[in-house]
Amino acid sequence: MRKPVSYCTQWRGDCKSKRGRFVGIPLRREEIDGVELIFSKRTSAGQLVEIEKGAAGDLSIFIDGEYQLGVAYDGVEPFYGDEAHRAYLNVLQLNEVSLADSRVLIIGGGDLGLACLLLDQGSSRITQFELDEEVVQILSKYLPFTKEGLADDRIKISYGDGFEIL
């Protein structure tokens, strides 16, 4: 079977070290060799969360069959995130927004990856709305930065539809 190169390029960086790298995301899940489904559950809110582990220990997270997040391990610490995270930071920098002085609202982002990245960039007041609390709890078992984000008092998480609450 012919393997796709990728359908997008994704930035993965670490919350503490601020290191990152670009990686390709496979076009279709079924075309990845050596992948094991290590978790599959439909949440009470109806979302199907699946976590796959690659031969090298990398994790791929899918919600309702859609790729959401990849976590690659270099043997020591995880790399997380996506190129959208970096794009958000670039927009803030172009507009000369100081994160230290700003309140940040994130709607979605249950893995807390963007919130952790913003904390690393100087933000200290983040509110995040997440639709499905169970997704966050599941991810906190597999992703160290999600667990750390939940414990960080600079991030306030509210559960429910953020657009309805606004």
Backbone as numpy.savetxt, mean C-alpha at the origin, in Angstrom:
# Nx Ny Nz CAx CAy CAz Cx Cy Cz
4.53 -20.78 -21.91 3.69 -19.59 -21.91 4.58 -18.35 -21.91
4.26 -17.42 -22.77 5.03 -16.17 -22.86 4.69 -15.26 -21.69
5.70 -14.75 -21.02 5.52 -13.89 -19.86 5.45 -12.42 -20.29
4.51 -11.66 -19.76 4.47 -10.23 -20.08 5.59 -9.51 -19.35
6.04 -8.40 -19.90 7.03 -7.60 -19.21 6.35 -6.90 -18.04
5.33 -6.11 -18.32 4.55 -5.48 -17.26 3.44 -4.66 -17.88
2.48 -4.26 -17.06 1.50 -3.31 -17.55 1.72 -1.95 -16.94
2.54 -1.88 -15.92 2.88 -0.58 -15.34 4.19 -0.71 -14.60
4.79 0.40 -14.32 5.99 0.42 -13.50 5.58 0.93 -12.13
6.07 0.30 -11.11 5.66 0.64 -9.77 6.87 1.00 -8.93
6.74 2.07 -8.15 7.80 2.46 -7.23 7.56 1.77 -5.91
8.58 1.17 -5.37 8.48 0.57 -4.05 9.57 1.19 -3.19
9.20 1.71 -2.05 10.17 2.32 -1.16 9.88 1.96 0.27
10.85 2.09 1.11 10.69 1.73 2.51 10.44 2.97 3.36
9.55 2.84 4.32 9.13 3.93 5.20 10.29 4.51 6.01
11.13 3.66 6.56 12.18 4.14 7.45 13.44 4.58 6.71
13.90 3.77 5.78 15.16 4.07 5.11 15.00 5.03 3.94
13.76 5.21 3.47 13.45 6.06 2.32 14.11 5.56 1.03
14.50 4.30 1.03 15.05 3.71 -0.18 13.90 3.24 -1.05
14.12 3.17 -2.33 13.08 2.70 -3.21 13.64 2.18 -4.51
12.77 1.55 -5.29 13.17 1.05 -6.59 11.94 0.90 -7.46
12.14 0.87 -8.77 11.05 0.67 -9.71 11.02 -0.79 -10.12
9.83 -1.35 -10.18 9.67 -2.75 -10.57 8.50 -2.86 -11.52
8.46 -3.92 -12.30 7.34 -4.15 -13.21 6.29 -5.02 -12.56
5.05 -4.71 -12.79 3.94 -5.49 -12.27 3.44 -6.40 -13.38
3.34 -7.72 -13.14 2.90 -8.64 -14.19 1.50 -8.31 -14.71
1.29 -8.60 -15.97 0.03 -8.28 -16.62 -1.13 -9.11 -16.04
-0.92 -10.40 -15.89 -1.98 -11.26 -15.34 -1.40 -12.17 -14.27
-2.14 -12.36 -13.20 -1.68 -13.16 -12.07 -1.32 -14.58 -12.48
-2.13 -15.18 -13.33 -1.93 -16.58 -13.68 -0.65 -16.82 -14.49
0.01 -15.76 -14.90 1.23 -15.91 -15.69 2.50 -15.80 -14.85
2.37 -15.81 -13.55 3.53 -15.72 -12.67 3.83 -17.13 -12.15
5.07 -17.58 -12.33 5.48 -18.90 -11.85 5.82 -18.86 -10.37
5.64 -19.99 -9.69 6.09 -20.15 -8.31 5.31 -19.33 -7.31
4.06 -19.04 -7.59 3.25 -18.23 -6.69 2.31 -19.13 -5.89
2.23 -18.83 -4.59 1.37 -19.61 -3.71 0.34 -18.68 -3.07
-0.92 -19.06 -3.12 -1.97 -18.30 -2.44 -1.86 -18.61 -0.95
-1.51 -17.60 -0.14 -1.33 -17.84 1.29 -2.49 -17.33 2.13
-3.37 -16.51 1.51 -4.52 -15.99 2.26 -5.63 -15.67 1.27
-6.84 -16.05 1.64 -8.01 -15.71 0.83 -9.22 -15.63 1.76
-9.87 -14.48 1.76 -11.05 -14.32 2.62 -11.92 -13.19 2.07
-13.21 -13.41 2.13 -14.17 -12.35 1.82 -14.52 -11.66 3.13
-14.31 -10.34 3.19 -14.58 -9.60 4.42 -16.08 -9.46 4.63
-16.45 -9.04 5.81 -17.87 -8.84 6.11 -18.47 -7.73 5.24
-17.61 -6.82 4.74 -18.08 -5.77 3.83 -18.16 -6.25 2.38
-17.77 -7.51 2.14 -17.92 -8.10 0.82 -16.71 -8.07 -0.09
-15.58 -7.57 0.39 -14.38 -7.52 -0.45 -13.60 -8.83 -0.31
-13.17 -9.37 -1.45 -12.35 -10.58 -1.45 -10.89 -10.17 -1.39
-10.21 -10.52 -0.30 -8.80 -10.19 -0.11 -8.00 -11.46 -0.35
-7.04 -11.38 -1.29 -6.17 -12.51 -1.57 -4.73 -12.04 -1.49
-3.89 -12.86 -0.87 -2.48 -12.54 -0.75 -1.70 -13.72 -1.30
-0.82 -13.41 -2.24 0.01 -14.44 -2.86 1.46 -14.19 -2.49
2.19 -15.29 -2.32 3.61 -15.20 -2.01 4.40 -15.82 -3.15
5.37 -15.06 -3.66 6.22 -15.54 -4.74 7.36 -16.39 -4.22
8.07 -17.02 -5.11 9.18 -17.90 -4.75 10.25 -17.17 -3.96
10.44 -15.87 -4.21 11.46 -15.08 -3.51 10.94 -14.47 -2.21
9.68 -14.74 -1.85 9.11 -14.18 -0.63 8.34 -12.90 -0.83
8.28 -12.41 -2.07 7.51 -11.20 -2.35 6.02 -11.49 -2.17
5.29 -10.47 -1.76 3.84 -10.60 -1.60 3.13 -9.76 -2.66
2.01 -10.28 -3.16 1.12 -9.52 -4.03 -0.25 -9.56 -3.40
-0.87 -8.40 -3.28 -2.17 -8.30 -2.63 -3.20 -7.89 -3.67
-4.31 -8.64 -3.68 -5.40 -8.41 -4.61 -6.68 -8.20 -3.81
-7.49 -7.25 -4.23 -8.83 -7.08 -3.65 -9.81 -7.20 -4.79
-10.73 -8.13 -4.64 -11.71 -8.44 -5.69 -11.04 -8.72 -7.03
-9.91 -9.43 -6.97 -9.21 -9.84 -8.19 -8.33 -8.78 -8.81
-8.35 -7.57 -8.29 -7.55 -6.47 -8.83 -6.27 -6.32 -8.02
-5.14 -6.18 -8.72 -3.87 -5.96 -8.04 -3.92 -4.65 -7.28
-3.53 -4.68 -6.01 -3.53 -3.49 -5.17 -2.14 -3.06 -4.74
-1.31 -4.04 -4.38 -0.05 -3.70 -3.75 0.92 -4.86 -3.87
2.18 -4.54 -4.09 3.23 -5.54 -4.07 4.23 -5.19 -3.00
4.71 -6.20 -2.31 5.73 -5.98 -1.29 6.89 -6.90 -1.62
8.03 -6.32 -1.94 9.22 -7.09 -2.28 10.17 -7.05 -1.10
10.84 -8.14 -0.87 11.80 -8.20 0.23 13.20 -8.32 -0.33
14.12 -7.55 0.26 15.52 -7.62 -0.15 16.30 -8.51 0.80
15.60 -9.28 1.63 16.24 -10.13 2.61 16.32 -9.50 3.98
16.15 -8.19 4.05 16.25 -7.49 5.32 14.98 -6.72 5.64
14.56 -5.86 4.71 13.39 -5.03 4.98 12.48 -4.97 3.76
11.20 -4.75 3.99 10.26 -4.72 2.86 10.32 -3.41 2.09
10.01 -3.49 0.83 9.80 -2.31 -0.01 8.31 -2.28 -0.29
7.71 -1.11 -0.28 6.26 -1.04 -0.49 5.94 0.15 -1.36
4.67 0.28 -1.68 4.17 1.50 -2.29 3.96 1.36 -3.77
3.60 2.44 -4.39 3.42 2.44 -5.83 3.77 3.81 -6.39
3.77 3.90 -7.70 4.22 5.14 -8.33 3.25 6.29 -8.04
2.00 5.97 -7.70 1.04 7.03 -7.34 1.51 7.75 -6.09
2.09 7.04 -5.13 2.59 7.68 -3.91 3.61 8.75 -4.27
4.56 8.41 -5.11 5.60 9.35 -5.50 4.99 10.53 -6.27
3.97 10.25 -7.08 3.31 11.32 -7.84 2.65 12.32 -6.89
2.01 11.83 -5.84 1.38 12.73 -4.86 2.44 13.64 -4.24
3.57 13.06 -3.86 4.63 13.86 -3.25 5.18 14.89 -4.22
5.32 14.51 -5.48 5.82 15.45 -6.49 4.89 16.64 -6.65
3.58 16.41 -6.65 2.61 17.51 -6.75 2.74 18.44 -5.56
2.87 17.88 -4.38 3.02 18.71 -3.19 4.30 19.54 -3.28
5.39 18.93 -3.71 6.65 19.66 -3.82 6.58 20.75 -4.89
5.94 20.47 -6.03 5.79 21.47 -7.08 5.00 22.68 -6.60
4.01 22.42 -5.76 3.18 23.51 -5.23 3.75 24.09 -3.95
4.95 23.65 -3.60 5.67 24.14 -2.42 4.83 24.03 -1.16
4.16 22.90 -1.03 3.36 22.63 0.16 4.26 22.03 1.23
4.24 22.62 2.41 5.01 22.08 3.53 4.15 21.05 4.26
4.60 19.82 4.26 3.83 18.78 4.94 3.81 18.97 6.45
4.84 19.61 6.97 4.89 19.84 8.41 3.75 20.74 8.88
3.30 21.63 8.01 2.24 22.57 8.37 0.86 22.15 7.88
0.78 21.03 7.20 -0.48 20.65 6.53 -1.18 19.50 7.23
-2.49 19.59 7.21 -3.31 18.44 7.59 -3.56 17.66 6.32
-3.43 16.34 6.37 -3.56 15.50 5.20 -4.76 14.58 5.37
-5.57 14.50 4.32 -6.71 13.58 4.29 -6.48 12.56 3.19
-6.55 11.28 3.54 -6.42 10.20 2.57 -7.72 9.43 2.57
-8.31 9.26 1.39 -9.51 8.44 1.27 -9.10 7.16 0.57
-9.21 6.06 1.29 -8.74 4.77 0.80 -7.32 4.56 1.30
-6.60 3.66 0.66 -5.21 3.44 1.07 -5.08 2.59 2.31
-5.84 1.50 2.37 -5.92 0.66 3.56 -4.62 0.08 4.05
-3.59 0.04 3.20 -2.31 -0.52 3.63 -1.49 0.46 4.46
-1.89 1.73 4.50 -1.22 2.81 5.21 0.15 3.16 4.62
0.45 2.65 3.43 1.73 2.94 2.79 1.92 4.41 2.49
0.90 5.06 1.92 1.01 6.49 1.62 1.12 7.29 2.91
0.35 6.92 3.92 0.41 7.63 5.20 1.82 7.55 5.80
2.44 6.36 5.76 3.80 6.21 6.28 4.80 7.05 5.48
4.64 7.06 4.17 5.53 7.84 3.33 5.40 9.34 3.64
4.18 9.81 3.85 3.95 11.21 4.20 4.54 11.55 5.56
4.47 10.61 6.51 5.11 10.85 7.80 6.62 11.01 7.63
7.21 10.18 6.78 8.65 10.29 6.50 9.00 11.63 5.87
8.05 12.26 5.18 8.28 13.53 4.52 7.96 14.73 5.42
7.63 14.47 6.69 7.43 15.56 7.63 6.02 15.81 8.10
5.05 15.11 7.54 3.67 15.30 7.96 3.50 14.78 9.39
2.62 15.41 10.12 2.37 14.95 11.49 0.89 14.84 11.82
0.03 15.19 10.85 -1.41 15.13 11.10 -2.10 14.52 9.87
-2.36 13.24 9.94 -2.97 12.53 8.82 -4.27 11.90 9.28
-5.33 12.15 8.52 -6.60 11.46 8.73 -6.83 10.59 7.51
-7.16 9.34 7.75 -7.40 8.42 6.64 -8.76 7.77 6.82
-9.56 7.81 5.75 -10.83 7.10 5.72 -10.61 5.79 4.98
-11.10 4.72 5.55 -11.01 3.41 4.91 -12.37 2.75 5.00
-12.82 2.24 3.87 -14.14 1.64 3.79 -14.28 0.39 4.63
-13.26 -0.46 4.61 -13.37 -1.80 5.18 -12.29 -2.02 6.24
-12.69 -1.95 7.50 -11.75 -2.12 8.61 -11.06 -3.48 8.58
-11.79 -4.47 8.13 -11.23 -5.82 8.09 -10.03 -5.92 7.14
-10.07 -5.18 6.04 -8.94 -5.17 5.10 -7.69 -4.65 5.81
-7.82 -3.58 6.56 -6.68 -3.00 7.28 -6.13 -4.01 8.29
-7.03 -4.66 9.02 -6.60 -5.65 10.01 -5.87 -6.82 9.35
-6.38 -7.28 8.21 -5.72 -8.37 7.48 -4.33 -7.94 7.04
-4.23 -6.76 6.43 -2.94 -6.29 5.93 -1.94 -6.07 7.05
-2.41 -5.70 8.23 -1.49 -5.47 9.36 -0.82 -6.77 9.80
-1.39 -7.90 9.46 -0.77 -9.19 9.80 0.36 -9.55 8.84
0.33 -8.98 7.63 1.29 -9.34 6.60 2.28 -8.22 6.27
1.90 -6.98 6.55 2.73 -5.84 6.15 3.21 -5.07 7.38
4.52 -5.05 7.64 5.03 -4.37 8.83 4.66 -2.90 8.89
4.66 -2.19 7.74 4.36 -0.76 7.78 2.89 -0.50 8.10
1.99 -1.42 7.76 0.58 -1.26 8.12 0.44 -1.37 9.63
1.09 -2.35 10.21 1.05 -2.53 11.66 1.64 -1.31 12.37
2.78 -0.80 11.86 3.40 0.38 12.46 2.50 1.61 12.31
1.86 1.75 11.16 0.97 2.88 10.92 -0.22 2.88 11.87
-0.77 1.69 12.14 -1.89 1.59 13.07 -1.49 2.03 14.47
-0.25 1.80 14.83 0.23 2.15 16.17 0.69 3.60 16.28
0.80 4.29 15.15 1.32 5.66 15.15 0.19 6.65 15.43
0.32 7.42 16.50 -0.75 8.35 16.88 -0.85 9.57 15.98
0.06 9.72 15.02 -0.04 10.82 14.05 -1.01 10.49 12.92
-1.43 9.22 12.84 -2.40 8.79 11.83 -3.71 8.45 12.54
-4.77 9.15 12.15 -6.10 8.85 12.68 -6.89 8.16 11.57
-7.38 6.95 11.86 -8.13 6.20 10.85 -9.59 6.19 11.23
-10.43 6.56 10.27 -11.88 6.48 10.43 -12.39 5.47 9.42
-13.32 4.65 9.83 -13.84 3.62 8.94 -15.23 4.01 8.43
-15.43 3.82 7.15 -16.67 4.16 6.48 -16.35 4.76 5.13
-17.37 5.15 4.40 -17.18 5.75 3.08 -16.76 7.20 3.26
-15.50 7.49 2.97 -14.96 8.83 3.17 -15.69 9.90 2.40
-16.15 9.57 1.18 -16.87 10.56 0.37 -18.24 10.88 0.97
-18.89 9.87 1.53 -20.19 10.12 2.18 -20.01 10.94 3.44
-18.96 10.65 4.20 -18.72 11.36 5.45 -18.38 12.83 5.17
-17.63 13.09 4.09 -17.29 14.47 3.74 -18.52 15.24 3.35
